[in-house]
Amino acid sequence: MKKRLLTSLAATVLAASALAQQAAPAPAPVPGWAVGRPAGSTLAPHAPKLTVTPLAEVPVGAIRVPAGFKVEVYAHGMPGARMMAEGPKGTVFVGSRAIGRVYAVTRNADGSTRTRVVAQGLPQPNGLVMIGDSLYVLAVNRVLRYDNIEANLDNVPAPVDLTAAFALPTDVEHGGNHHWKFATLGPDGRIYTNVGVNCNICDFDRDKFALLVSFNPDGSGRRIEARGVRNSVGMAHHPVTRELWATNNGRDWAGNEWPHDTLHRVRASGEDHGFPYCTGNTPDPQFNKGRSCSDFVAPAALLGPHTAALGMRFYTGNMFPAEYRNQIILARRGSWNRDRLTGFDLVVAHLDAQGNVARLEEFMTGLRDDANQRFLDRPVDVHVMRDGSLLVAGEQMGAIYRITYRR
């Protein structure tokens, strides 16, 4: 009897132990951005604000621009507002990431604006491009075409799904890393976009990730424009030379001062710009693998360490002074992977007669509070309007600013 009791007790203890082991929660997976974070570091991406910011709280009064320029709020009430595209009737479409929406901003007769949500529930619909009357939305690997959208802003029809034709890598293939898109229409009528790397830095398929690529509008004819561009979220073609230029975000967890984010000039399709082996002329300390940095195309300019250089456009308007004509205006969203903040501004890359970057000019500042190490908004994209004014999307405040110039 005693033996049976002990056996039963032992079985009960073993069963309880097994149940406890089964019930123990699995450790939470490390998010992609945190892979490689040094022990003890508290650095982490800034949380986005996904609620409407009242107009009175949009920090337009803090913004500083050169003499003669003026900044006003063009539109607000669009949480997570990011990349912009303009329709032929003047509607400004605005993508987003975490909130999954596409907005439409129209101008009323009195100069005020109206904002609508024209698509929602999408996976990071950051990339927008207009071709004729059709809006293309690139949401990770999904590609959706909304035909005749400006005539149907209050009752948007179902889009044409081109996802299979474009065959972009899925969120799973990206591992959740750098999977949001930027899109622009090239002078050859092709859609140009980015495919970010599927890690912070690692061994990866260099024909699949860290690319600039282009497609025919129906998704056919995929062409690699540049390899070794880690994470571009901004590109445009020079209005005269037709060369493709692109911003790029460098790797994380390599120190406060390295690497710089970079600006790239693509002179011929298929160029190799070096990632993960090199940034500029500097070998990566972990992944160089003996490669000479002279084997790769060097960046056209260094844009500061961890500044998060994103949307860029060539200024093609006639409102600004002549010195800005055909120069690059780009948004630096601002750092998180650095002890002291940097970026949170617009800069102009001035080009010389040979098309090389001669100097960088701080153009729109005031959103970074150095004394208190905080930011007031995060500029993520720019867009040149037909009247020559410049729109700036502020992601954190969900607002669009308009910059004008009076002679």
BELFENRA-V447197 format. One record per residue. N is the residue number from 1. RES is the residue in one small letter. PHI is phi as a letter, one per 40 degrees, with the letter a starting at -180 (none if undefined). OMEGA is omega in whole degrees, -180 to 180 (* if undefined). D_CENTER is the distance of its C-alpha to the mean C-alpha in whole Angstrom. Layout:
N|RES|PHI|OMEGA|D_CENTER / N|RES|PHI|OMEGA|D_CENTER
This chain:
1|m|none|-180|73 / 2|k|c|-180|71 / 3|k|c|179|70 / 4|r|c|-180|68 / 5|l|c|179|67 / 6|l|c|178|65 / 7|t|c|179|64 / 8|s|c|-180|62 / 9|l|c|180|61 / 10|a|c|179|59 / 11|a|c|179|58 / 12|t|c|180|56 / 13|v|c|180|55 / 14|l|c|179|53 / 15|a|c|179|52 / 16|a|c|179|50 / 17|s|c|179|49 / 18|a|c|179|47 / 19|l|c|180|46 / 20|a|c|179|45 / 21|q|c|179|43 / 22|q|c|-176|41 / 23|a|c|-178|40 / 24|a|c|-178|38 / 25|p|c|177|35 / 26|a|c|178|32 / 27|p|c|-180|30 / 28|a|c|178|27 / 29|p|c|179|24 / 30|v|c|178|22 / 31|p|c|-175|18 / 32|g|d|-177|16 / 33|w|c|-175|15 / 34|a|c|180|19 / 35|v|c|-178|20 / 36|g|g|-180|22 / 37|r|c|-180|22 / 38|p|c|178|25 / 39|a|d|178|28 / 40|g|g|180|28 / 41|s|c|177|25 / 42|t|b|-179|23 / 43|l|c|179|20 / 44|a|a|178|17 / 45|p|d|178|14 / 46|h|c|180|14 / 47|a|c|177|15 / 48|p|c|174|14 / 49|k|c|-174|16 / 50|l|b|174|17 / 51|t|b|-177|20 / 52|v|c|175|21 / 53|t|c|177|21 / 54|p|d|-178|25 / 55|l|d|-178|25 / 56|a|c|-178|27 / 57|e|c|176|24 / 58|v|c|-167|22 / 59|p|c|-178|22 / 60|v|c|-179|22 / 61|g|c|-179|25 / 62|a|c|-173|24 / 63|i|c|179|22 / 64|r|b|178|23 / 65|v|b|-179|23 / 66|p|c|-179|26 / 67|a|d|180|29 / 68|g|g|179|30 / 69|f|c|180|26 / 70|k|b|179|26 / 71|v|b|176|23 / 72|e|b|175|23 / 73|v|c|179|22 / 74|y|c|180|21 / 75|a|a|178|20 / 76|h|a|180|20 / 77|g|g|-180|20 / 78|m|b|-177|17 / 79|p|d|177|16 / 80|g|g|-176|12 / 81|a|d|-178|11 / 82|r|b|-169|8 / 83|m|c|-171|8 / 84|m|b|172|11 / 85|a|a|-176|14 / 86|e|b|177|18 / 87|g|c|-178|21 / 88|p|c|178|24 / 89|k|c|176|26 / 90|g|g|176|23 / 91|t|c|176|21 / 92|v|b|177|18 / 93|f|c|-173|16 / 94|v|b|177|13 / 95|g|c|180|11 / 96|s|a|174|10 / 97|r|b|-168|9 / 98|a|c|-175|12 / 99|i|c|171|15 / 100|g|g|-176|14 / 101|r|b|165|15 / 102|v|b|-179|15 / 103|y|b|172|17 / 104|a|b|180|19 / 105|v|b|177|20 / 106|t|b|-178|24 / 107|r|b|178|26 / 108|n|c|-178|29 / 109|a|c|-178|33 / 110|d|c|179|33 / 111|g|g|176|29 / 112|s|c|-179|28 / 113|t|b|175|25 / 114|r|b|-178|25 / 115|t|b|177|22 / 116|r|b|167|22 / 117|v|c|-178|20 / 118|v|b|174|21 / 119|a|a|178|19 / 120|q|a|-179|19 / 121|g|g|-179|19 / 122|l|c|179|16 / 123|p|c|176|14 / 124|q|f|-178|11 / 125|p|c|-173|11 / 126|n|c|-173|7 / 127|g|c|180|9 / 128|l|b|173|12 / 129|v|a|177|14 / 130|m|c|171|18 / 131|i|b|-174|21 / 132|g|g|180|24 / 133|d|c|-175|24 / 134|s|b|174|22 / 135|l|c|173|19 / 136|y|c|177|17 / 137|v|b|177|14 / 138|l|b|-176|12 / 139|a|b|-172|12 / 140|v|f|178|12 / 141|n|c|-179|15 / 142|r|c|176|16 / 143|v|b|-176|17 / 144|l|b|-180|19 / 145|r|b|180|20 / 146|y|b|-176|22 / 147|d|c|176|25 / 148|n|f|-170|26 / 149|i|c|-177|24 / 150|e|c|178|25 / 151|a|c|-175|28 / 152|n|b|-175|28 / 153|l|c|-179|25 / 154|d|c|-180|28 / 155|n|a|-173|29 / 156|v|c|179|26 / 157|p|c|178|27 / 158|a|c|-178|26 / 159|p|c|169|23 / 160|v|c|-176|24 / 161|d|c|-179|23 / 162|l|b|-174|22 / 163|t|d|-177|20 / 164|a|c|-178|23 / 165|a|c|-180|23 / 166|f|c|175|20 / 167|a|f|176|20 / 168|l|c|179|17 / 169|p|d|-178|17 / 170|t|c|176|17 / 171|d|d|179|16 / 172|v|c|179|19 / 173|e|c|177|19 / 174|h|c|-174|15 / 175|g|g|-179|17 / 176|g|g|-176|14 / 177|n|b|167|12 / 178|h|f|-176|9 / 179|h|b|178|10 / 180|w|c|-170|7 / 181|k|b|164|7 / 182|f|b|179|6 / 183|a|a|176|10 / 184|t|a|179|13 / 185|l|c|-180|17 / 186|g|c|178|18 / 187|p|c|177|22 / 188|d|c|179|23 / 189|g|g|180|22 / 190|r|c|175|20 / 191|i|c|178|17 / 192|y|b|-180|14 / 193|t|a|-177|11 / 194|n|b|167|10 / 195|v|b|-176|11 / 196|g|c|180|10 / 197|v|c|-175|13 / 198|n|c|-179|15 / 199|c|a|168|16 / 200|n|c|171|15 / 201|i|a|-174|18 / 202|c|a|167|21 / 203|d|c|-177|23 / 204|f|a|178|21 / 205|d|c|-174|21 / 206|r|c|170|20 / 207|d|c|-176|21 / 208|k|b|-176|19 / 209|f|b|-178|16 / 210|a|f|-174|14 / 211|l|b|156|14 / 212|l|b|-177|13 / 213|v|b|175|16 / 214|s|b|-178|17 / 215|f|a|163|19 / 216|n|c|-177|22 / 217|p|d|177|21 / 218|d|c|179|23 / 219|g|g|180|22 / 220|s|c|171|24 / 221|g|g|179|24 / 222|r|d|180|21 / 223|r|b|176|21 / 224|i|c|179|19 / 225|e|c|179|18 / 226|a|a|172|17 / 227|r|b|173|18 / 228|g|g|174|17 / 229|v|b|-164|13 / 230|r|d|-174|12 / 231|n|a|179|8 / 232|s|c|175|7 / 233|v|b|178|4 / 234|g|a|178|6 / 235|m|a|179|10 / 236|a|a|178|13 / 237|h|c|177|17 / 238|h|c|-174|20 / 239|p|c|-179|22 / 240|v|b|-176|25 / 241|t|c|-178|25 / 242|r|g|176|22 / 243|e|c|177|20 / 244|l|c|174|17 / 245|w|b|-177|15 / 246|a|a|170|11 / 247|t|c|-179|9 / 248|n|a|178|9 / 249|n|c|-180|9 / 250|g|c|-177|13 / 251|r|c|178|14 / 252|d|b|173|16 / 253|w|g|175|19 / 254|a|b|178|21 / 255|g|h|-178|22 / 256|n|c|-170|21 / 257|e|b|-180|21 / 258|w|a|-6|20 / 259|p|c|171|18 / 260|h|c|161|16 / 261|d|c|-167|13 / 262|t|b|174|14 / 263|l|b|-173|14 / 264|h|b|177|15 / 265|r|b|-177|18 / 266|v|b|-177|19 / 267|r|c|-179|22 / 268|a|a|-180|23 / 269|s|d|176|22 / 270|g|g|179|22 / 271|e|d|177|22 / 272|d|b|-176|21 / 273|h|b|160|19 / 274|g|h|-177|20 / 275|f|c|9|18 / 276|p|c|-171|19 / 277|y|c|-174|22 / 278|c|a|165|22 / 279|t|b|-173|19 / 280|g|g|178|21 / 281|n|c|-176|24 / 282|t|b|177|24 / 283|p|c|174|25 / 284|d|c|-176|23 / 285|p|c|-179|26 / 286|q|b|-167|25 / 287|f|b|-179|24 / 288|n|c|177|26 / 289|k|f|175|29 / 290|g|g|-179|31 / 291|r|c|176|29 / 292|s|c|-178|29 / 293|c|c|177|26 / 294|s|c|177|28 / 295|d|c|-173|28 / 296|f|b|177|24 / 297|v|c|-179|22 / 298|a|c|176|21 / 299|p|c|176|18 / 300|a|c|179|19 / 301|a|a|171|18 / 302|l|c|-171|17 / 303|l|b|178|15 / 304|g|g|-177|16 / 305|p|c|173|16 / 306|h|g|-177|13 / 307|t|c|-180|12 / 308|a|g|177|8 / 309|a|c|-175|8 / 310|l|b|-172|5 / 311|g|d|-180|7 / 312|m|a|175|10 / 313|r|a|166|14 / 314|f|c|180|17 / 315|y|c|-177|19 / 316|t|b|-179|22 / 317|g|c|180|24 / 318|n|b|-177|27 / 319|m|c|-176|27 / 320|f|c|176|26 / 321|p|d|-174|28 / 322|a|d|-178|29 / 323|e|c|179|27 / 324|y|c|-176|24 / 325|r|c|179|24 / 326|n|g|174|22 / 327|q|c|-176|20 / 328|i|c|171|17 / 329|i|b|-176|15 / 330|l|b|-178|12 / 331|a|c|173|10 / 332|r|b|-173|10 / 333|r|c|177|9 / 334|g|h|-170|12 / 335|s|c|164|13 / 336|w|b|-175|14 / 337|n|c|-176|16 / 338|r|a|-176|18 / 339|d|c|177|22 / 340|r|b|-175|21 / 341|l|c|174|18 / 342|t|a|-176|17 / 343|g|g|-177|14 / 344|f|g|-174|14 / 345|d|a|168|15 / 346|l|b|173|14 / 347|v|b|175|16 / 348|v|b|172|18 / 349|a|c|-179|18 / 350|h|c|-177|22 / 351|l|b|176|23 / 352|d|c|-175|27 / 353|a|c|178|29 / 354|q|c|179|28 / 355|g|g|177|25 / 356|n|c|178|24 / 357|v|c|-178|22 / 358|a|c|180|25 / 359|r|a|175|23 / 360|l|b|180|20 / 361|e|b|170|21 / 362|e|c|-172|20 / 363|f|b|178|20 / 364|m|b|-177|19 / 365|t|b|176|19 / 366|g|h|-179|21 / 367|l|c|176|18 / 368|r|b|180|19 / 369|d|c|-176|23 / 370|d|c|-177|24 / 371|a|c|-177|27 / 372|n|b|179|26 / 373|q|f|176|23 / 374|r|a|178|21 / 375|f|b|-178|18 / 376|l|b|176|19 / 377|d|a|-177|15 / 378|r|b|178|12 / 379|p|c|-174|11 / 380|v|b|-179|7 / 381|d|a|176|8 / 382|v|b|179|12 / 383|h|a|179|14 / 384|v|c|179|18 / 385|m|c|-178|20 / 386|r|c|179|24 / 387|d|c|178|26 / 388|g|g|175|24 / 389|s|c|-177|22 / 390|l|b|174|18 / 391|l|c|179|16 / 392|v|b|178|14 / 393|a|c|177|12 / 394|g|b|-172|12 / 395|e|c|-173|11 / 396|q|c|-180|14 / 397|m|c|-179|16 / 398|g|g|-175|15 / 399|a|b|171|16 / 400|i|b|177|16 / 401|y|c|177|18 / 402|r|b|180|20 / 403|i|b|179|21 / 404|t|b|178|24 / 405|y|b|176|27 / 406|r|b|-178|31 / 407|r|c|*|33
